[in-house]
């Protein structure tokens, strides 16, 4: 695994979600990319019941790139505790139903085609929440490098050549404090959770 950056693609009023994915697919194929399957990242959020006292939130995410892992982030006040477990964690959350309730209306996912081009892996994600389309997320992974600070300029240049001026000159907020760290799968999960949170807020759910 290399360094991954997520970028929201701006929607045009006269273009639907599937049309946007088709437009981006044509762009990436024109650059010489090959489609290699599909991908999906999903997130379900659980809230603690009032009897537990202070409000706690558990976000449970799955990434098809790590099919044997379940990613969870526990939020309590300003503290966030990350956890990587196996598939049994999903069953454990069911057992905790009396303590944590799932907010079904906030279940959100990003899925779509997956491409490989040179040292890059590109994923075009159609974001849906409760089966309602919310936007498009572009994920770009630069595989030869595991240090964000060394990979950012290459990823930025690739993204700008692919999706244009929508790409910021600065790395995503989450990565800005991790530029000299070794990139981990949980870093990708954090980025997805940040973007999913933005879509939820725009909907007025959270």
C-alpha positions as CSV (number, residue, x, y, z in Angstrom):
1,X,0.0,0.0,0.0
2,X,1.2,3.5,-0.9
3,X,-0.1,7.0,-0.1
4,X,-3.8,7.7,-0.8
5,X,-5.5,11.1,-1.3
6,X,-9.3,11.6,-1.6
7,X,-10.8,14.5,-3.6
8,X,-14.4,15.5,-4.1
9,X,-15.2,16.1,-7.7
10,X,-17.5,19.1,-8.3
11,X,-20.9,18.2,-9.7
12,X,-22.3,20.1,-12.7
13,X,-26.0,20.9,-12.7
14,X,-26.7,19.3,-16.1
15,X,-24.8,16.0,-15.3
16,X,-26.1,13.1,-13.1
17,X,-24.0,10.9,-10.9
18,X,-23.6,8.1,-13.5
19,X,-22.9,10.6,-16.2
20,X,-20.1,12.1,-14.0
21,X,-18.6,8.7,-13.4
22,X,-18.8,8.0,-17.2
23,X,-17.1,11.3,-17.9
24,X,-14.2,10.6,-15.5
25,X,-13.9,7.0,-16.7
26,X,-13.4,8.3,-20.3
27,X,-10.8,10.7,-19.0
28,X,-8.8,8.1,-17.1
29,X,-9.0,5.6,-19.9
30,X,-7.7,8.2,-22.4
31,X,-4.6,8.5,-20.2
32,X,-3.9,4.8,-20.7
33,X,-5.5,3.4,-17.6
34,X,-6.9,-0.1,-17.3
35,X,-10.0,-0.9,-15.4
36,X,-9.3,-3.6,-12.7
37,X,-12.6,-4.5,-11.0
38,X,-14.7,-2.5,-8.6
39,X,-14.3,-1.1,-5.1
40,X,-16.5,-0.1,-2.2
41,X,-16.0,1.7,1.1
42,X,-19.0,1.9,3.5
43,X,-19.7,3.4,6.8
44,X,-22.4,2.8,9.4
45,X,-22.7,5.0,12.5
46,X,-23.8,3.9,16.0
47,X,-24.8,6.2,18.8
48,X,-24.7,5.2,22.5
49,X,-28.0,5.1,24.4
50,X,-28.6,7.8,27.1
51,X,-28.2,5.3,29.9
52,X,-24.4,5.2,29.2
53,X,-24.0,8.8,30.1
54,X,-21.8,11.0,27.9
55,X,-22.6,10.6,24.2
56,X,-20.3,8.2,22.4
57,X,-20.3,7.6,18.6
58,X,-18.9,4.5,16.9
59,X,-18.2,4.7,13.1
60,X,-17.7,1.2,11.5
61,X,-16.2,1.1,8.1
62,X,-15.2,-1.5,5.5
63,X,-12.8,-1.1,2.6
64,X,-12.8,-3.7,-0.2
65,X,-9.0,-3.2,-0.4
66,X,-8.7,-4.8,3.0
67,X,-11.6,-7.4,2.9
68,X,-10.6,-9.2,6.1
69,X,-10.5,-6.0,8.2
70,X,-13.2,-3.9,9.9
71,X,-12.2,-0.4,10.8
72,X,-13.9,1.4,13.8
73,X,-13.5,4.9,15.3
74,X,-14.9,5.6,18.7
75,X,-15.6,9.3,19.3
76,X,-16.1,10.5,22.9
77,X,-16.0,14.2,23.3
78,X,-12.8,15.4,21.6
79,X,-11.1,12.0,21.8
80,X,-11.1,9.6,18.8
81,X,-9.9,6.0,19.3
82,X,-9.2,4.0,16.1
83,X,-9.5,0.2,16.0
84,X,-8.8,-2.4,13.3
85,X,-10.4,-5.8,13.9
86,X,-11.7,-8.8,11.9
87,X,-15.2,-9.5,10.7
88,X,-16.3,-10.6,14.1
89,X,-16.5,-6.9,15.1
90,X,-19.7,-6.6,13.0
91,X,-21.3,-9.4,15.0
92,X,-20.1,-7.7,18.2
93,X,-21.9,-4.5,17.3
94,X,-25.1,-6.5,16.9
95,X,-24.6,-7.9,20.4
96,X,-24.2,-4.3,21.7
97,X,-27.6,-3.3,20.3
98,X,-28.8,-2.5,23.8
99,X,-26.0,0.0,24.3
100,X,-25.4,1.3,20.7
101,X,-28.1,2.0,18.2
102,X,-27.4,2.2,14.4
103,X,-28.4,5.4,12.7
104,X,-29.7,3.7,9.5
105,X,-30.5,7.0,7.8
106,X,-26.8,7.9,7.9
107,X,-25.4,4.7,6.4
108,X,-23.2,5.9,3.5
109,X,-20.9,4.3,0.9
110,X,-18.6,5.1,-2.0
111,X,-18.4,2.5,-4.8
112,X,-17.5,2.3,-8.4
113,X,-14.8,1.3,-10.9
114,X,-11.1,0.8,-10.0
115,X,-8.3,1.6,-12.4
116,X,-4.5,1.1,-12.6
117,X,-2.2,3.5,-14.5
118,X,1.5,3.2,-14.0
119,X,2.3,3.7,-10.3
120,X,-1.2,5.0,-9.6
121,X,-4.4,3.3,-8.6
122,X,-7.5,5.4,-9.2
123,X,-11.0,4.8,-7.8
124,X,-14.1,6.7,-9.0
125,X,-16.7,6.5,-6.2
126,X,-20.4,7.3,-6.5
127,X,-21.4,8.3,-2.9
128,X,-24.8,7.3,-1.8
129,X,-26.6,7.7,1.6
130,X,-29.7,5.6,2.2
131,X,-29.5,4.9,-1.6
132,X,-29.7,8.6,-2.4
133,X,-26.8,10.0,-4.6
134,X,-24.7,12.6,-2.8
135,X,-21.6,13.2,-4.9
136,X,-18.4,11.7,-6.4
137,X,-15.2,11.0,-4.6
138,X,-12.0,10.3,-6.5
139,X,-9.4,8.3,-4.7
140,X,-5.8,8.3,-6.0
141,X,-3.1,6.0,-4.5
142,X,0.6,6.4,-5.4
143,X,2.0,3.0,-4.7
144,X,5.8,3.3,-4.7
145,X,5.9,5.7,-1.6
146,X,4.6,5.4,2.0
147,X,5.5,8.9,3.2
148,X,2.8,11.5,2.4
149,X,5.2,14.4,2.3
150,X,7.3,12.7,-0.4
151,X,4.2,11.6,-2.5
152,X,2.0,14.7,-2.2
153,X,3.4,16.7,-5.1
154,X,3.2,13.8,-7.5
155,X,-0.3,13.0,-6.5
156,X,-1.4,16.6,-6.7
157,X,0.1,16.9,-10.2
158,X,-1.6,13.7,-11.3
159,X,-4.9,14.8,-9.9
160,X,-4.7,18.3,-11.5
161,X,-4.0,16.8,-14.9
162,X,-7.0,14.4,-14.4
163,X,-9.7,16.5,-12.8
164,X,-8.4,20.1,-13.1
165,X,-8.5,23.1,-10.8
166,X,-10.7,21.5,-8.2
167,X,-7.5,20.1,-6.6
168,X,-6.2,22.2,-3.7
169,X,-2.5,23.1,-3.6
170,X,-2.4,21.9,0.0
171,X,-2.8,18.3,1.1
172,X,-6.1,17.2,2.7
173,X,-6.5,18.5,6.3
174,X,-6.1,15.0,7.8
175,X,-2.8,14.5,6.1
176,X,-1.3,17.9,6.9
177,X,-0.2,16.7,10.3
178,X,1.1,13.3,9.0
179,X,3.3,14.4,6.1
180,X,6.4,12.7,7.6
181,X,4.7,9.6,9.0
182,X,4.4,6.2,7.4
183,X,1.0,5.9,5.7
184,X,-1.3,3.3,7.1
185,X,-4.7,1.8,5.9
186,X,-6.4,3.6,8.8
187,X,-5.3,7.0,7.2
188,X,-7.5,6.2,4.2
189,X,-10.4,5.4,6.5
190,X,-10.0,8.8,8.3
191,X,-10.1,10.6,5.0
192,X,-13.3,8.7,3.9
193,X,-14.9,9.5,7.3
194,X,-14.0,13.2,6.9
195,X,-15.7,13.3,3.5
196,X,-18.7,11.2,4.5
197,X,-19.2,13.6,7.4
198,X,-19.2,16.6,5.0
199,X,-21.9,14.9,2.9
200,X,-24.0,14.1,6.0
201,X,-23.8,17.7,7.2
202,X,-24.8,19.0,3.7
203,X,-27.9,16.8,4.0
204,X,-28.6,18.0,7.5
205,X,-28.5,14.6,9.1
206,X,-25.5,15.2,11.4
